[in-house]
């Protein structure tokens, strides 16, 4: 209802489903990030238990020839599944404007993480609210393009 706060758990399940349908129907050319003029990409990473390729639309900040992505999970108390998957296999792919390319993921820590956090919230200030609501250190990953086909691009 009007005036009520939105439940982040509801967004965490509903929006990704709608976004995936939008990407599928447009063959990767349209997604919520592009509609909202928010910089973003689709992360393609294998599930750590199932081995199935998972697609996750994420806001991203372009930095140094790669991208920084944030495991905010809409401010929920747990890391999103894609973070756990990247920690097991840091060789995903990204899809931008319908084009896939392999990347290497590296989780950021310490001073480097803090610098990137400042750059990320300059693009998407809501991440600071997610951090406060979640009560956890939100993981950041630097995705760097690699040569050759990665496992996510081969599928």
GIQUIWO-V121079 format. One line per field, one symbol per residue. ss: DSSP state (H for helix, E for strand, - for the rest). Layout:
# GIQUIWO-V121079
ss: ???
This chain:
# GIQUIWO-V121079
ss: -------HHHHHHHHHHHHHHHHHH------HHHH----EEEEEEE------EEEEEEEEEEE--EEEEE--HHH-----HHHHHHHH----EEEE--EEEEEEEEE--HHHHHHHHHHHHHH--HHHHHHHHH-----EEEEEE----------
